[in-house]
Amino acid sequence: MTTKAYVVGVGMTKFEKPETRDWQYWDMAREAGTAALADAGVPYARVEQAAVGYCFQPSTAGQRAVYELGLTGIPVHNLNNNCATGSTALMVARQFVEGGIADCVLALGFEKMSRGPLGGGARGGAADVGGSTSPVARHYGIMAAAHGFEASPPTAQIFGNAAREHMERYGTTEVQLAAVGAKNHRHSANNPNAQFQDVHTVDEVLAAKTVHRPLTKLQCSPTSDGAAAAVVVSERFVTEHGLQDRAVEVAGQAMTTDTEESFASGSCIDAVGRPMSRAAARLAYERSGLGIEDVDVVELHDCFSVNELLTYEALGMCEEGASGKLVESGATTYGGRWVVNPSGGLISKGHPLGATGLAQAAELVWQLRGEAGARQVAGARVGLAHNIGLGGAAVVTLLRKA
């Protein structure tokens, strides 16, 4: 037997450039976790398990983090799924609740990062890109075979090459790619938790420093420090504690990983995860009984502008190859069919790997409760979160106001 799972509390820190604040990962975890528990009105003593995600901290950092919230002896599960780590923590918490293992679970994600671009290795270093020790060696091997390997940051290379393929195959333009960055920077101006809150025009995005052609700096997510958390509970817990006004249902969720389709074509578009995202979306729609036509607001993984376009296609928001025209039309901002990344997304809100997926969930919960302030999407009832990590994992979550 299964029970429904609900998010009843969310919290996050401001996402900031690494070394902006003199804090440790447990400080940011305490801030986000305390905020989520306060939002739910649930004391830490009621939490039965914790699912904790991070990529760059040492083993059992999850325990050290939740010790800041209380020393109750509950099981703490440490998780690492690259950039999809935060949504993985949310999924584990949801599974514990739906499976009847626990009535109240804390999902927590955090990251304390170093300045500068990520590399391609297991710990972010570029030295082993394409070598046997890198968990993404196969992905970068696809890129190297088709495009060679250059000196620019490896993640920017593989996504930049995916952008070039999209331009060559479908006629996507640099202006359309830049429109993603301009939109998300514009959205983040209303988000006090965003790392960047400056508005940039399409021309300014195009004129910014090139990271790997055609991607400029204002189309790339930065390294960030930050944490986010969610309190996930059962339907029984919601009823017993009178949390109906706080409750947002996890209506459907799915995680997928790479299949043969990711590598068979030799295309960077597939290697960076469009097939995974498409499969995860299909499963999440089936499990929720909802479709993209029911969704009002989307938080998706725009680690680079091209990935937002690829994700439009994977989620069924447009036909394959038509995503450039979709963003250019205004369909994915306020006044359009969907509002995508009202938080500013990874490009402007920031991207502390372990926290990103949970920060997406926090934004959607605020949107669905009508608590997003100047970012509020009018009448939002259904939200979709998409979080992806190379290596690979794609998680799609559908949230619905109870």
C-alpha positions in Angstrom: 0.0 0.0 0.0 1.1 3.5 -0.7 0.1 6.9 0.6 0.4 10.3 -1.0 3.4 12.5 -0.2 3.1 16.2 0.4 5.7 19.0 0.8 4.6 21.1 3.7 7.6 23.3 4.3 10.5 24.6 2.2 13.5 26.9 2.9 16.7 28.0 1.3 19.6 30.3 1.8 20.5 33.0 -0.6 22.7 31.5 -3.3 26.1 33.3 -3.3 29.4 33.4 -5.1 31.8 31.0 -3.2 33.7 32.6 -0.4 31.3 35.5 -0.2 30.3 34.5 3.4 32.6 33.0 6.0 30.4 29.9 6.6 30.7 26.2 6.5 28.3 23.8 4.8 26.7 23.0 8.1 25.9 26.7 8.7 24.0 26.9 5.4 22.3 23.6 6.0 21.1 24.9 9.4 19.8 28.0 7.8 17.8 26.2 5.1 16.7 23.3 7.3 15.5 25.6 10.1 13.6 27.7 7.5 11.9 24.7 6.0 10.8 23.3 9.5 9.5 26.7 10.5 7.6 27.0 7.2 5.9 23.7 7.9 5.4 24.4 11.6 7.0 21.1 12.4 9.7 20.6 15.1 12.8 18.7 14.1 11.8 16.1 16.8 9.0 14.9 14.5 11.4 14.2 11.6 11.9 10.4 11.2 14.5 10.2 8.5 16.7 12.7 6.5 17.8 12.4 2.9 20.8 14.7 2.4 22.5 15.6 -0.9 25.8 17.1 -1.7 28.7 16.6 -4.2 31.8 18.2 -2.8 31.8 17.6 0.9 33.2 14.5 2.6 31.4 11.2 3.5 28.8 11.6 6.3 28.6 15.4 5.8 24.9 14.8 5.9 25.1 13.8 9.5 27.3 16.8 10.4 24.7 19.1 8.7 21.6 17.7 10.4 23.3 17.7 13.8 22.8 21.5 13.6 19.0 20.9 13.7 19.0 18.3 16.5 20.6 15.2 17.8 17.7 12.7 17.7 19.5 9.7 16.2 17.4 9.4 13.1 18.8 7.6 10.0 20.6 10.1 7.6 21.1 9.0 4.0 24.0 10.7 2.1 23.3 11.1 -1.6 25.4 12.3 -4.6 23.9 12.3 -8.1 25.9 15.2 -9.7 23.8 18.2 -10.5 20.6 16.1 -9.9 21.5 15.5 -6.3 18.9 17.8 -4.7 16.0 16.3 -6.6 17.4 12.9 -5.7 17.1 13.8 -2.0 13.5 14.9 -2.6 12.7 11.6 -4.5 14.2 9.5 -1.7 12.1 11.4 0.9 9.0 11.0 -1.2 9.6 7.2 -1.6 10.0 6.8 2.2 6.7 8.5 2.7 4.7 6.9 -0.1 6.1 3.5 1.0 4.9 3.9 4.5 8.4 3.8 6.0 8.1 7.3 7.6 5.4 10.0 8.0 7.8 12.9 8.1 11.1 13.1 6.2 13.5 16.0 5.7 15.1 16.4 2.3 18.2 18.6 2.5 20.8 19.7 -0.1 23.8 21.9 0.2 27.1 22.8 -1.5 30.2 24.8 -0.5 32.0 25.2 -3.8 35.3 26.6 -5.1 35.5 29.6 -7.4 36.0 29.0 -11.1 34.4 26.7 -13.6 33.7 23.0 -12.9 35.8 20.5 -14.7 34.7 17.1 -15.9 36.1 14.6 -13.3 34.5 13.0 -10.3 35.6 15.9 -8.1 35.3 18.6 -10.7 38.9 18.4 -11.9 39.5 18.4 -15.6 42.7 16.2 -15.5 40.8 12.9 -16.0 38.3 14.0 -18.6 38.0 11.2 -21.1 40.1 9.0 -18.9 39.1 5.8 -17.1 38.7 7.4 -13.7 36.0 9.9 -14.8 32.4 8.8 -14.4 31.5 11.0 -17.4 34.4 9.7 -19.6 31.9 8.1 -22.0 30.0 11.4 -22.4 33.1 13.4 -23.1 34.4 10.7 -25.4 31.3 11.3 -27.6 32.1 15.0 -27.6 35.8 14.5 -28.4 35.1 12.1 -31.3 32.7 14.6 -32.9 34.2 17.9 -32.0 37.6 17.4 -30.5 38.6 18.6 -27.0 39.7 22.2 -26.3 41.0 24.2 -23.4 37.7 25.7 -22.3 35.8 24.2 -19.3 34.6 20.7 -20.2 31.0 21.1 -19.2 30.8 24.3 -21.2 32.3 22.5 -24.1 29.9 19.6 -24.2 26.9 21.9 -23.9 28.3 24.4 -26.2 28.8 21.7 -28.8 25.3 20.6 -28.2 24.2 24.1 -29.0 26.3 24.1 -32.3 24.6 20.8 -33.3 21.2 22.3 -32.6 22.0 25.4 -34.7 23.2 23.3 -37.6 20.4 20.8 -37.4 17.4 23.0 -36.7 18.5 26.6 -37.6 18.5 27.8 -34.0 20.2 31.2 -33.7 22.6 32.7 -31.3 19.9 35.3 -30.6 17.5 32.6 -29.5 20.1 31.1 -27.2 20.8 34.5 -25.7 17.1 35.1 -25.2 17.1 32.3 -22.6 19.8 34.1 -20.6 18.1 37.5 -20.9 14.8 36.0 -19.7 16.3 34.3 -16.7 18.4 37.3 -15.6 15.2 39.4 -16.0 13.3 37.0 -13.8 15.9 36.9 -11.1 15.7 40.6 -10.5 12.6 39.8 -8.3 14.3 37.0 -6.4 16.1 38.1 -3.2 17.7 34.6 -2.9 19.3 34.8 -6.4 23.1 35.1 -6.8 22.5 37.7 -9.6 19.8 40.2 -9.7 20.9 42.3 -12.7 18.8 42.6 -15.8 20.6 42.1 -19.1 19.3 42.6 -22.7 19.8 40.0 -25.4 22.5 42.2 -26.9 24.3 42.4 -23.6 24.1 38.6 -23.3 25.6 38.2 -26.8 28.4 40.7 -26.0 29.5 39.0 -22.8 32.7 37.0 -22.7 32.6 33.8 -24.7 33.0 30.7 -22.6 32.7 28.2 -25.5 31.1 29.3 -28.7 28.2 30.1 -28.9 27.8 30.3 -25.2 28.7 33.5 -23.4 29.2 34.0 -19.7 25.6 35.3 -19.2 24.3 32.0 -20.6 26.2 29.8 -18.2 25.4 28.9 -14.6 27.9 30.0 -12.0 29.5 28.1 -9.1 27.6 28.9 -6.0 27.4 28.3 -2.2 24.0 27.6 -0.8 21.5 25.1 0.7 17.8 24.3 0.3 15.4 21.9 2.1 11.9 20.5 2.1 9.7 18.7 4.7 7.9 15.8 3.0 5.0 14.2 4.9 2.2 11.7 4.5 -1.5 12.5 4.0 -2.1 11.2 7.5 0.5 13.7 8.9 -1.1 16.5 7.0 -4.5 15.7 8.5 -3.3 15.1 12.0 -1.4 18.3 12.2 -3.8 20.6 10.3 -1.3 21.4 7.5 -3.8 21.4 4.6 -3.1 25.1 3.9 0.7 24.4 3.6 0.5 21.1 1.7 1.6 20.7 -1.9 1.2 17.3 -3.4 4.0 15.4 -5.1 1.6 14.4 -7.9 4.2 12.5 -9.9 7.9 12.0 -10.0 10.4 9.9 -12.0 14.1 9.5 -12.3 15.8 8.0 -15.4 19.4 7.4 -16.3 21.3 7.0 -19.6 20.3 4.4 -22.1 21.8 3.4 -25.4 20.0 6.4 -26.9 22.3 8.7 -25.0 25.4 7.4 -26.9 24.3 5.7 -30.1 23.9 8.8 -32.2 27.3 10.3 -31.3 25.5 13.6 -30.7 26.2 15.9 -27.8 22.5 16.7 -27.7 21.8 13.2 -26.6 25.0 12.8 -24.5 24.0 15.8 -22.3 20.6 14.2 -21.5 17.7 15.1 -23.8 16.7 11.4 -24.0 16.9 11.0 -20.2 14.8 14.1 -19.7 12.2 13.0 -22.2 11.8 9.6 -20.6 11.6 11.0 -17.1 8.9 13.5 -18.2 6.9 10.7 -19.9 6.9 8.6 -16.7 6.1 11.6 -14.4 3.1 12.5 -16.7 1.9 8.9 -16.6 2.2 8.6 -12.8 0.5 11.9 -12.1 -2.3 11.8 -14.7 -1.1 15.3 -15.7 0.5 16.6 -18.9 2.5 19.6 -20.0 -0.8 21.2 -20.9 -1.8 21.2 -17.2 1.4 22.9 -16.1 1.5 26.6 -15.2 5.0 27.2 -14.0 8.3 25.3 -14.6 11.7 25.3 -12.9 14.1 23.5 -15.2 17.8 22.8 -15.4 19.2 25.7 -17.4 22.9 25.0 -16.5 23.5 26.5 -19.9 21.0 28.3 -22.2 21.0 25.4 -24.7 19.8 23.0 -22.0 16.7 25.1 -21.4 15.9 24.8 -25.1 16.6 21.0 -25.1 14.4 20.6 -22.1 11.5 22.5 -23.7 11.6 19.7 -26.3 12.0 16.9 -23.9 9.1 18.1 -21.8 6.8 18.3 -24.8 6.5 22.1 -24.7 7.2 22.2 -28.5 8.3 19.9 -31.3 11.9 18.8 -31.6 13.9 21.6 -33.0 11.3 24.3 -32.4 12.6 25.5 -28.9 14.5 28.5 -30.2 11.3 29.9 -31.8 9.4 29.0 -28.6 11.6 31.2 -26.3 11.7 33.9 -28.9 7.9 34.0 -29.0 7.6 34.9 -25.3 5.7 31.7 -24.6 8.0 30.9 -21.6 7.8 34.1 -19.6 5.1 36.2 -17.9 2.2 36.6 -20.2 3.1 33.5 -22.2 1.8 29.9 -22.0 4.2 28.9 -19.2 6.5 30.9 -16.9 9.8 29.0 -17.0 12.4 29.7 -14.3 10.7 32.5 -12.5 13.4 32.2 -9.8 16.1 33.1 -12.4 17.0 29.5 -12.9 20.5 28.1 -12.6 21.9 30.8 -14.9 21.0 33.7 -12.6 19.8 32.3 -9.3 22.9 30.1 -9.0 23.9 26.5 -9.0 25.2 25.0 -5.8 25.0 21.4 -7.1 23.5 19.6 -4.1 20.9 22.3 -3.4 19.7 23.1 -6.9 16.9 20.5 -7.1 15.5 21.4 -3.7 15.6 25.1 -4.5 13.5 24.4 -7.6 11.0 22.6 -5.4 11.0 25.6 -2.9 10.3 28.0 -5.7 7.4 25.9 -7.0 5.9 25.5 -3.6 5.9 29.3 -3.1 4.4 29.7 -6.5 1.6 27.2 -5.9 0.8 28.7 -2.5 0.7 32.2 -4.0 3.6 33.3 -1.8 6.2 34.2 -4.5 5.7 38.0 -4.2 6.8 40.0 -7.3 7.6 36.7 -9.1 4.2 35.3 -8.6 2.7 33.5 -11.6 -1.0 34.3 -11.5 -3.3 31.4 -10.8 -0.5 28.8 -10.6 -1.9 25.4 -9.6 0.5 22.9 -11.1 4.3 23.2 -11.2 7.0 21.1 -12.9 10.6 20.7 -11.8 13.3 19.3 -14.0 16.8 18.6 -12.6 19.6 16.7 -14.5 23.1 15.6 -13.8 25.7 14.2 -16.2 26.7 10.7 -15.6 23.6 10.5 -15.6 20.4 11.2 -13.8 17.3 13.2 -14.8 14.5 13.8 -12.3 11.1 15.3 -13.3 8.7 16.2 -10.5 5.1 17.4 -10.8 3.7 19.4 -7.9 0.0 20.3 -7.4 -1.6 22.5 -4.8 -3.7 20.3 -2.5 
